[in-house]
Every structure is written in structure tokens, then in C-alpha cells.
Amino acid sequence: MSALLGLGLLLAGCGNEQQASSSEQQAPPPTPAQVMEMAPRNISLDKSYPSMLRSDNEVTVVARVRGTLEERLFEPGDLVEEGESLYTIEPPLYRATVRQREADLQSAEAELNRAQRDASRYERLLGQNSISRQQYDQAQADLGVARANVAQAQAALDSARIDLDYTNVEAPVGGMIGLSEVNVGNLVDAGTELATITPLDPLEVRFQLPQADALELRRQREQGNSEIAAQLVFPASNSSQPETLQGRLDFLGARVSESTSTVEASATFDNPDGLFLPGQFVRVRLTGLQRFDVLAVPEIAVTEGLMGPQVFVLDEENKVRARNVEPAETAGPWLIIASGIEPGDRVVVSDPAGLEPGRVIDPQPFDGEAEKVAENGTSPQATQAGAEGNRQTDEANGA
């Protein structure tokens, strides 16, 4: 009986050993994945904001005098220069007024000469006691009135000459002129709108920054970073690539809007060929922005778990552990993490599809190119290692 019992125990032990050996052979090999050790870094941002092109120096040309619009000297859509003649408004009428005012001035000057002679003569007679003091005072008063009349006539002549100049309507700025609002032959008054001139070079955009972005931008500018530039991105038309214009950030507001919690900013862009027009919808991209000493991972490394955004980290045995994180903001292919990971943590940055807690990882070096990870999911090394791992798994299953 004891011999049979010993033989049974021996056979059971052999069966357990074979079962354990079979389980070890069927255990999957470590999964290759790129792993990144967390350390503070400076991240360049790619921020863009919606806006609309505008011409800051756009001017509406108006008539300054009343009269018949006699001539139009441009074609709608022309590029006009500053000071170029655009219209004429009944110049003969205002030339006649100028001549009349010149005659009035000559008459006033003649009267002044007479009053000066009388005043001089009455002064001598007063010294000889030939006239009364009242007569002398009257002569001096007449001289003062004559001088005032000359000044008044001179002012009227100056005004008439200004009105004559206004009969030649000139472009106050250079730019593209629009359609004429009034046809030739119509009577216009002072203040009648005639046409609009839109300067096309440079162009301006005004856009709204979230207050957090504005605060970081102001802090970076105060630190002496002069590399912040602006770029206009136009929606792609027939070409696959959107068109862009390079510009400069001119203004950053000093207060936060109570209604929108944003800060106003503006940028200027050179448009020498006049290809782009005010009113176009664009996006303003600010380049040169940075976040300093932050923890960031490739955006593909963050997944949505049961408790919210998470990443996969490795423990001392290279086993996967899920870690909930709080994302801060996106910086191109990178995602800045506000909390949830610490310097020194090893984070899986390859495509996390199929990973689960407890899986053993074969860590592959991360080359730092988040764009490549986002496009391909894994690096060439990881792909090759993965293929080798699959081959080993197949052999183990076949065995």
C-alpha cells in the first residue's frame, strides 16, 4: 500500500512540474515599447487664434466744399498714391471767391494806410495844441479798426484759398480705392462721402488671447525674449499647403475683458504685393512661445481611462502601471502634464493600444521625436523588436 502511495505522489509531482513548465513556455514575452524617463524641459508652443484681416489706415474720402462734382480722375480698384488728385468740385466758383477776397484785402489795406496817415498827422497837431484830445483819440481808434479790417480780410482770403484747394480732392493715404459713391454731375455738400481708400501694405489683425496665455506671453517678453513673432495662416485654397505671411506682434493689452476673460493683442504684417485683403478670415500663429521647466510627454502617450486621462508607467520590474494625470496644454505633438507624474518616472510613449496593467515591457530608447511617435506609433527599433517577440510567441505556442 505504501509503495502504491509513493508511486502516486511521484506521478502527481511529475504532472505538476510538466504543468508549470508548460505555463512558463506559454507566457508571452515582454512587449517592446519606447519608454521616456521624465525630466523637466523647455517646450516650444504652437498657439494660434482666429482673427480677421483689417487695414488700420483705411480712409473714407469726403467732400470738403459744396458744389458740382465735375470730374473723377481714377478708376475703381486703382492703387492710388497719397496726394493724388481724385475729383474736382467746381473750381471756377471758388477761384472767383478768392479774387473777391483779394480785392477786399486790398481795400482794407488802403483804408489802413489812410488811417495811419491821419493818426500821424493828428499826433503832430495835438503836440501843437491845434486839435482836441478827443479828435486825436478818434484818429487812433480809426487806425485800430483799419488794422482789424485788414486782419479780417486776410483771414477771409485764407479761408477762400483753402476752399479752392478743397475743390481738388486728393487721396489722404495711398492704397486701393473703391467704387465712387457719387456720380459726376451731382451736387455734393461738405461731408458727402465720395469713396474709400484701403491701404493694403501693411495689414493688421486684432485677436483675443485667453488670460492665461496673455500672462505667460507678458512674462516671457519681460524676461527679454525678443524672438516672439507672428505668422498669418490663410485657409488652404487649391493648394495643399496654406499660405502664410510673416509679421510682428505690436501690442498686448494691459487689462482682461470682464465679459470674455481675454486680453486684446494686435500684430502687423507686410503685404507688399497686395495679394491679401482686409476682411479675410485668418489664424494668427505666435511662434517663439515657450514653457519652462515642465514635464511633457508625446500626446499619443495619454489615453482616457476609467478615472480620466492616464499614462502608463513602468515599475522596477518593467511592469505596466496606469497613472492618472492632469494635462495642462498642448504644445504641438507634446502634451504638458500639470500633475500625476514626477521626474524620474518612466512613461511608455509608444502607441499604448493593447497595453494593460501588469504587462511586462521591454523598454526601447526614445529618440525624443514626438512627431515620429505620433505618426508611426512606434519606432523602427520597437517594430523590429515586436516582430521578434511575436515570432517567439508563435514558437512557444507551437511547442
C-alpha positions as CSV (number, residue, x, y, z in Angstrom):
1,M,0.0,0.0,0.0
2,S,2.8,2.4,0.9
3,A,4.5,1.6,-2.4
4,L,1.4,2.5,-4.3
5,L,1.0,5.7,-2.4
6,G,4.6,6.8,-3.1
7,L,4.2,6.0,-6.7
8,G,1.0,8.1,-6.8
9,L,2.8,11.1,-5.2
10,L,5.7,10.7,-7.6
11,L,3.3,10.7,-10.6
12,A,1.5,13.8,-9.2
13,G,4.7,15.7,-8.7
14,C,5.8,15.0,-12.3
15,G,2.4,16.2,-13.6
16,N,2.7,19.5,-11.6
17,E,6.2,20.1,-12.9
18,Q,5.1,19.5,-16.5
19,Q,2.1,21.8,-16.0
20,A,4.3,24.6,-14.6
21,S,6.8,24.1,-17.4
22,S,4.0,24.4,-20.0
23,S,2.7,27.6,-18.4
24,E,6.2,29.1,-18.5
25,Q,6.6,28.2,-22.1
26,Q,3.1,29.8,-22.9
27,A,3.8,33.1,-21.0
28,P,4.1,35.9,-23.6
29,P,7.5,37.6,-23.9
30,P,7.9,41.2,-22.8
31,T,6.2,43.7,-25.1
32,P,8.7,46.2,-26.8
33,A,7.8,49.8,-26.3
34,Q,9.5,53.2,-26.3
35,V,10.0,54.5,-22.8
36,M,10.8,58.0,-21.7
37,E,12.3,59.0,-18.3
38,M,10.6,62.1,-17.1
39,A,12.8,65.2,-16.5
40,P,11.9,69.0,-16.6
41,R,12.3,70.5,-20.1
42,N,11.6,73.7,-22.0
43,I,8.8,73.2,-24.6
44,S,8.1,75.4,-27.6
45,L,4.4,76.1,-28.1
46,D,2.3,76.4,-31.3
47,K,-0.5,78.7,-30.4
48,S,-3.0,80.1,-33.0
49,Y,-6.0,82.3,-32.7
50,P,-8.9,83.2,-35.1
51,S,-9.0,86.7,-36.4
52,M,-9.8,88.9,-39.4
53,L,-7.5,91.0,-41.5
54,R,-8.0,94.7,-41.4
55,S,-6.4,97.9,-42.7
56,D,-5.7,100.2,-39.8
57,N,-5.3,103.3,-42.0
58,E,-8.4,102.9,-44.2
59,V,-9.9,106.3,-45.0
60,T,-13.2,107.5,-46.4
61,V,-12.7,110.4,-48.8
62,V,-15.3,113.1,-48.2
63,A,-16.1,116.4,-49.9
64,R,-14.9,119.5,-48.0
65,V,-16.8,122.1,-50.1
66,R,-20.3,122.4,-51.6
67,G,-20.5,122.3,-55.4
68,T,-21.0,120.2,-58.6
69,L,-18.8,117.2,-58.9
70,E,-17.2,118.0,-62.2
71,E,-14.6,115.3,-62.8
72,R,-13.4,111.9,-61.5
73,L,-9.8,111.2,-62.1
74,F,-9.5,107.5,-61.2
75,E,-10.9,104.1,-62.0
76,P,-12.4,102.0,-59.2
77,G,-9.9,99.4,-58.0
78,D,-6.8,101.6,-58.9
79,L,-3.9,101.8,-56.5
80,V,-3.6,105.5,-55.8
81,E,-0.7,107.4,-54.2
82,E,-1.0,109.8,-51.3
83,G,-1.7,113.3,-52.6
84,E,-3.0,112.0,-56.0
85,S,-6.0,114.0,-57.4
86,L,-9.3,112.1,-57.3
87,Y,-12.1,114.6,-58.0
88,T,-12.7,118.2,-58.9
89,I,-15.6,120.2,-57.4
90,E,-16.5,123.4,-59.3
91,P,-13.1,125.2,-59.1
92,P,-14.2,128.4,-61.1
93,L,-16.7,129.3,-58.4
94,Y,-14.1,129.2,-55.7
95,R,-11.4,131.0,-57.8
96,A,-13.9,133.9,-58.2
97,T,-14.4,133.9,-54.4
98,V,-10.6,134.1,-53.9
99,R,-10.4,137.1,-56.3
100,Q,-13.2,138.8,-54.4
101,R,-11.4,138.2,-51.1
102,E,-8.1,139.5,-52.6
103,A,-9.9,142.8,-53.6
104,D,-11.4,143.1,-50.1
105,L,-8.0,142.8,-48.6
106,Q,-6.6,145.5,-50.9
107,S,-9.4,147.8,-50.0
108,A,-8.8,147.2,-46.3
109,E,-5.1,147.8,-46.7
110,A,-5.8,151.1,-48.5
111,E,-8.1,152.1,-45.6
112,L,-5.3,151.2,-43.2
113,N,-2.8,153.4,-45.0
114,R,-5.2,156.3,-44.8
115,A,-5.9,155.8,-41.1
116,Q,-2.1,155.6,-40.4
117,R,-1.5,158.9,-42.2
118,D,-4.4,160.5,-40.3
119,A,-3.1,159.2,-37.0
120,S,0.3,160.6,-37.6
121,R,-1.0,164.0,-38.6
122,Y,-3.3,164.2,-35.6
123,E,-0.4,163.3,-33.3
124,R,1.6,166.3,-34.6
125,L,-1.4,168.7,-34.4
126,L,-2.0,167.5,-30.8
127,G,1.5,168.5,-29.9
128,Q,0.8,172.0,-31.4
129,N,-2.5,172.2,-29.4
130,S,-4.3,172.6,-32.8
131,I,-6.8,169.8,-32.2
132,S,-8.6,168.5,-29.1
133,R,-7.6,165.3,-27.3
134,Q,-10.9,163.8,-28.5
135,Q,-10.1,164.2,-32.1
136,Y,-6.7,162.5,-31.6
137,D,-8.3,159.6,-29.8
138,Q,-10.8,159.2,-32.6
139,A,-7.9,159.0,-35.2
140,Q,-6.2,156.3,-33.1
141,A,-9.5,154.3,-32.9
142,D,-10.0,154.6,-36.6
143,L,-6.4,153.2,-37.1
144,G,-7.2,150.3,-34.8
145,V,-10.4,149.5,-36.8
146,A,-8.5,149.6,-40.0
147,R,-5.9,147.2,-38.8
148,A,-8.7,144.8,-37.6
149,N,-10.4,145.1,-41.0
150,V,-7.1,144.1,-42.7
151,A,-6.7,141.1,-40.5
152,Q,-10.3,140.1,-41.1
153,A,-9.9,140.4,-44.9
154,Q,-6.7,138.4,-44.8
155,A,-8.5,135.6,-42.8
156,A,-11.3,135.6,-45.3
157,L,-8.8,135.3,-48.2
158,D,-7.0,132.5,-46.5
159,S,-10.3,130.6,-46.0
160,A,-11.2,131.2,-49.6
161,R,-7.9,129.8,-50.8
162,I,-8.4,126.7,-48.5
163,D,-11.8,126.2,-50.1
164,L,-10.3,126.5,-53.5
165,D,-7.7,123.9,-52.6
166,Y,-10.5,121.6,-51.4
167,T,-12.1,121.7,-54.9
168,N,-9.2,119.4,-55.9
169,V,-9.9,116.3,-53.8
170,E,-6.7,114.4,-53.1
171,A,-6.0,111.0,-51.7
172,P,-5.1,111.4,-48.0
173,V,-3.4,108.0,-48.0
174,G,-2.1,105.5,-50.6
175,G,-4.0,102.3,-51.2
176,M,-6.7,100.6,-53.3
177,I,-9.7,102.9,-54.0
178,G,-13.1,101.5,-54.2
179,L,-16.2,102.4,-56.1
180,S,-17.3,106.1,-56.3
181,E,-20.3,106.8,-54.1
182,V,-21.3,109.9,-56.2
183,N,-21.5,110.2,-60.0
184,V,-20.0,113.1,-61.9
185,G,-22.5,116.0,-62.3
186,N,-24.2,115.6,-58.9
187,L,-24.2,118.3,-56.3
188,V,-22.2,117.5,-53.2
189,D,-22.1,119.1,-49.8
190,A,-19.3,119.4,-47.3
191,G,-19.1,116.0,-45.7
192,T,-20.5,113.9,-48.6
193,E,-18.7,110.6,-48.8
194,L,-17.1,110.1,-52.1
195,A,-15.0,106.9,-52.0
196,T,-13.0,104.7,-49.6
197,I,-9.2,104.1,-49.9
198,T,-7.9,100.9,-48.3
199,P,-4.1,100.7,-47.8
200,L,-3.0,97.1,-48.4
201,D,0.5,97.2,-47.0
202,P,0.8,96.7,-44.1
203,L,-2.2,94.9,-42.9
204,E,-3.2,94.4,-39.2
205,V,-5.0,91.8,-37.2
206,R,-6.6,92.2,-33.7
207,F,-7.2,89.0,-31.8
208,Q,-8.1,87.8,-28.3
209,L,-5.7,85.9,-26.1
210,P,-7.0,83.8,-23.1
211,Q,-5.8,85.5,-20.0
212,A,-3.5,82.6,-19.1
213,D,-1.8,82.8,-22.5
214,A,-1.5,86.6,-22.2
215,L,0.1,86.3,-18.7
216,E,2.7,83.8,-19.9
217,L,3.4,85.9,-23.0
218,R,3.8,89.1,-21.0
219,R,6.1,87.2,-18.6
220,Q,8.2,85.9,-21.4
221,R,8.5,89.4,-23.0
222,E,9.6,90.9,-19.8
223,Q,12.3,88.3,-19.5
224,G,13.8,89.8,-22.7
225,N,12.8,87.2,-25.2
226,S,12.6,89.1,-28.4
227,E,12.1,86.1,-30.6
228,I,8.3,86.0,-30.4
229,A,6.9,86.5,-33.9
230,A,3.6,86.3,-35.5
231,Q,2.5,84.4,-38.6
232,L,-0.7,84.6,-40.5
233,V,-2.1,81.3,-41.7
234,F,-4.7,81.5,-44.5
235,P,-7.1,78.6,-45.2
236,A,-5.8,76.3,-47.9
237,S,-7.4,77.0,-51.3
238,N,-6.5,74.9,-54.3
239,S,-3.0,74.1,-52.9
240,S,-2.5,71.5,-50.3
241,Q,-0.4,73.9,-48.1
242,P,-2.0,77.0,-46.6
243,E,-0.4,80.4,-47.4
244,T,1.4,82.3,-44.7
245,L,2.6,85.9,-44.0
246,Q,5.3,86.7,-41.5
247,G,4.7,89.7,-39.2
248,R,5.4,91.2,-35.8
249,L,3.5,91.4,-32.5
250,D,2.8,95.1,-31.9
251,F,0.5,95.3,-28.9
252,L,-0.5,93.3,-25.9
253,G,-3.3,94.7,-23.8
254,A,-3.0,95.7,-20.2
255,R,-6.4,94.6,-18.9
256,V,-8.6,91.5,-19.0
257,S,-12.1,91.8,-20.6
258,E,-14.7,91.2,-17.9
259,S,-17.1,89.7,-20.4
260,T,-14.7,87.3,-22.3
261,S,-11.8,86.9,-19.9
262,T,-9.4,87.6,-22.7
263,V,-6.7,90.2,-23.5
264,E,-6.6,92.0,-26.7
265,A,-3.5,91.9,-28.9
266,S,-2.6,93.1,-32.4
267,A,0.0,92.2,-35.0
268,T,1.1,93.8,-38.2
269,F,2.0,92.0,-41.5
270,D,3.8,93.3,-44.6
271,N,1.7,92.7,-47.8
272,P,3.9,94.3,-50.5
273,D,2.1,92.6,-53.4
274,G,-1.4,93.4,-52.1
275,L,-2.4,89.8,-52.5
276,F,-4.4,89.6,-49.3
277,L,-7.3,91.8,-48.5
278,P,-9.0,93.2,-45.3
279,G,-11.9,91.1,-44.2
280,Q,-10.3,87.8,-44.9
281,F,-10.6,85.3,-42.0
282,V,-7.2,84.0,-40.9
283,R,-5.5,82.4,-37.9
284,V,-2.7,84.2,-36.1
285,R,0.1,81.8,-35.0
286,L,2.6,83.0,-32.4
287,T,6.0,81.5,-32.7
288,G,8.8,81.6,-30.1
289,L,6.5,81.0,-27.2
290,Q,7.8,78.6,-24.5
291,R,7.0,76.9,-21.3
292,F,10.0,76.5,-19.0
293,D,10.9,73.5,-16.7
294,V,7.7,71.5,-17.4
295,L,7.0,67.8,-17.6
296,A,5.7,66.7,-21.0
297,V,5.0,63.5,-22.9
298,P,4.1,62.8,-26.6
299,E,0.4,63.4,-26.9
300,I,-0.1,59.8,-28.1
301,A,1.0,58.5,-24.7
302,V,-2.0,59.9,-22.9
303,T,-5.2,57.8,-23.0
304,E,-8.6,58.0,-21.5
305,G,-9.1,55.7,-18.5
306,L,-11.9,55.0,-16.1
307,M,-10.8,57.8,-13.9
308,G,-9.9,60.2,-16.7
309,P,-6.6,60.9,-18.6
310,Q,-3.9,58.5,-17.8
311,V,-0.4,57.3,-18.9
312,F,1.4,54.0,-18.4
313,V,4.5,54.0,-16.3
314,L,6.9,51.2,-15.5
315,D,7.8,49.8,-12.1
316,E,11.1,48.3,-11.0
317,E,10.2,45.0,-12.7
318,N,9.3,46.8,-16.0
319,K,5.6,46.1,-15.4
320,V,3.0,48.5,-16.7
321,R,1.1,50.6,-14.1
322,A,-1.7,53.1,-15.0
323,R,-1.2,56.5,-13.6
324,N,-3.9,59.3,-13.7
325,V,-2.6,62.6,-14.9
326,E,-3.9,66.2,-15.3
327,P,-3.0,67.6,-18.8
328,A,-2.2,71.3,-18.9
329,E,-1.9,72.3,-22.5
330,T,-0.8,71.0,-25.9
331,A,2.5,72.1,-27.5
332,G,2.5,70.6,-31.0
333,P,2.9,66.8,-30.6
334,W,3.7,67.2,-26.9
335,L,1.2,67.4,-24.0
336,I,2.4,69.3,-20.9
337,I,1.4,67.5,-17.7
338,A,0.3,69.6,-14.7
339,S,0.3,66.7,-12.2
340,G,0.3,62.9,-11.9
341,I,3.9,62.2,-12.8
342,E,7.2,63.1,-11.3
343,P,10.8,63.5,-12.5
344,G,12.4,60.1,-12.8
345,D,9.1,58.2,-13.7
346,R,9.4,56.0,-16.8
347,V,6.5,56.6,-19.1
348,V,5.5,54.4,-22.1
349,V,5.4,56.8,-25.1
350,S,4.7,54.4,-27.9
351,D,1.2,53.7,-29.0
352,P,-0.5,52.4,-25.8
353,A,-3.1,50.4,-27.7
354,G,-3.4,46.9,-26.2
355,L,-1.4,47.7,-23.1
356,E,-2.9,46.8,-19.7
357,P,-1.6,47.0,-16.1
358,G,0.7,44.1,-15.2
359,R,2.1,43.6,-18.8
360,V,5.9,43.3,-18.8
361,I,7.6,45.8,-21.1
362,D,10.9,45.5,-23.0
363,P,12.0,49.2,-22.8
364,Q,13.2,50.7,-26.0
365,P,15.1,54.0,-26.2
366,F,13.1,57.1,-27.0
367,D,14.8,59.4,-29.6
368,G,12.8,62.5,-28.5
369,E,11.0,62.9,-31.7
370,A,7.3,63.1,-30.7
371,E,6.2,63.8,-34.2
372,K,7.5,60.4,-35.4
373,V,5.9,58.6,-32.5
374,A,2.6,60.3,-33.3
375,E,2.8,59.3,-37.0
376,N,4.1,55.8,-36.7
377,G,3.0,54.7,-33.2
378,T,6.3,53.0,-32.5
379,S,9.9,53.5,-33.6
380,P,11.7,51.2,-36.1
381,Q,13.5,49.5,-33.2
382,A,10.3,48.8,-31.4
383,T,8.7,47.5,-34.6
384,Q,11.5,45.1,-35.2
385,A,11.6,44.0,-31.6
386,G,7.8,43.5,-31.7
387,A,8.1,41.3,-34.8
388,E,10.8,39.2,-33.0
389,G,8.6,39.0,-29.9
390,N,5.7,37.7,-32.0
391,R,7.9,35.1,-33.6
392,Q,9.0,33.9,-30.2
393,T,5.4,33.7,-29.0
394,D,4.4,31.7,-32.1
395,E,7.2,29.3,-31.4
396,A,6.2,28.9,-27.8
397,N,2.6,28.3,-28.7
398,G,3.7,25.8,-31.3
399,A,5.8,24.0,-28.8
